[in-house]
Amino acid sequence: KLPERHIDLITSAELDRLHKAPRTAYIKAENEHKRLNYLRDAAILELLFSTGLRVSELCGLNADIDLSREEMSVRGKGEKVRVVFISPAAKEAVREYLKDRKDMEESLFVEGRPNKLHRLTPRDVQRHVKRYVAMAGITSVVTPHTLRHSFATDLLNNGADIRSVQQLLGHSSITTT
């Protein structure tokens, strides 16, 4: 018999504090570069929770994202393309971040100094999330994948059927979901 698998989740109060952390830091930021990073991180947190993206899928997004629609296509595991839906809060956070960006980089989320930028890596995102978890005073372990689990759990708790959640997460097997 296999042991029961424990899934890390974040409470709605913790999620709210986590979403507020980069915006609080933004207000206190002393320079334009740091403010842009806080806007980027707010957009990342919104997208991770509201779409259920894998961190690698998030890092693979390009800046030519169409924010006029409520959905976007992402290339997931096994090069499979799926549609994810973008919440109004996530669209606004991404729009705000892109509006303040002055570079011409192809990738949606970039790291580094203004004259030397690179595409954000999954490890970069993990480090940023960990920092905001600490800023929000959350003592449990919260990773980008925790936000993916919370996305799926939130859908199920609000009446979504397991097959729909499977498709939104990009799982090929229902047992994974």
N, C-alpha and C positions, 0 to 999 in steps of 0.2 A: 504494500500500500504506500502510495506517495504521500509525503507530508503536505498539509494544506499550505498553499502559497499565500504569503502575506504581500499585499499591495500597498505601497506608500501612497497616502492621500493627504491633501491639505484641506483644512476647514475653510468655510467661506469667509470667516473673519480673517484668517491668516492670508488667504488669497487677496482679500481687499487691501490688507496692509502691504503685501508684496507688490501689488499694482501701484500703490501710492509711493513706495520707496524711491523710485527714480525721479518722480515728479517733485518730491520733497528735496532731493539732492539738487535738482535742476534750479530750484529757487535760490539755493545757497551757493550755486556755482559762481566762481569768480572770473571765468573766461569763456569765450565763445566755443572753443574746442570741447571743453568739459560739458557745456550745456548741450551740444550736439550729441555727445555720447549718452547723456541721460535721456534725450529724446529717442535715440536709437534703442536703448535698453527698455524704455517704456513700450515701444512698438514691438520689440521681441517678446516681452512678457505677455502682451495682449494677444499676439499671434499664436504663441505656444498654447495658451489656454483656450482661446476661442476657436482654433482650427484643429487641434490635436496633432499638429505636425511633429514628425520626428525631428530631432535637432539637426540631423544631416540634411533633411529636406529644407528646413528653414535657412540653413547656411547656403544652400544651392539656389535660393531665389535671386532673381535679377531685379534691378531698379526699374525696369520697364513694366512693372506690375500695373494692371488696369484696375484702378480703384473705383471706377464708375460702376462696376459690377459687384454683386454680392458673392462671387465665387471666383476661384482661380484653379488652374491645373498645376499639379505638382508631380514631379518624377520621384517615385519612391523606390523601395527595395526592388531589386530585380528589374530596374528600369521601367516599372509599371507606372502608367500615368493615372492619376485619380483626381477627382474634383473635391475641393474643400470649400467650405463656406466661410466668409469673412464677416465677423460681427461689425456693427457700426462703430463700436469703441476701437476695435483693431484698425479699421479703415482710417479713422480719424488720427490715431497714433502714428500710423505709417505716413499718412499725408503730411502731418506736422513735421515729422522727421525729414522727409524728402524735400519739403519746402525750404528747410534750413541748410540742406546739403549744398555745397558749392563745387564739389568735385565732379568728375566725369566717369567715375568708376562704374563698371558694368554691374557689379554685385549690389544687391539691396542693402546688405549690412556689411560695413567696413570697419576696420580696426587700424589704429596707427595715427601718426601725425599727419596734418593736412598735406604735406609734400611727399609722404611715403605711406600710402594706404594699401591694405590687402584685404581680401575676402575674409570675413570672420570664420573661424574654424569651430567645429563642435566643442572643442576644449575651451576656446575663448568664451563661448556662450555658457558653458558649465561654470566657469570662474565668475562670470558676471552674475549669474543667477545666485550662486553661493553668496556673493557679496550683498546682494539685495535681500536675501533671506536673513542674513545677520542684521542688516539695517532695519528690517521689519520686526526684529525681535522674535523670530520663529526659531524654536529650539530643535524641532524635528528636522531630519534630513529631507531637503527638497531639492530636486534636480529638474532639468528640463523634462525628463521622462515622467517625473511625478506629476507635472502639469498635464502631460498626455493622458496619464491614468485618471486624473481628476476630470479632464474633459469627457472621457468615456463614461465615467461614473455619473457625472452630472447629466449626460444625455439619458442614461438608463433610468436614473432617479426621476427624470421628468417625462417619462413615458415613451422614449424611443425604443424601437425593437432592436434585438441583438444583431440582426442581419444588416440593418442600416448603420449601426455603430461599426460593425465589421468593415463595411465599405468605406465609411468615413476615415477609419484608421488605416485602411490599406492592408488589412490582414487577408491572406489567401485562405486561411483556415479559421473556421468559427471557434475551434478549441483555443486558439491563441487569444481571441477576443474574450 
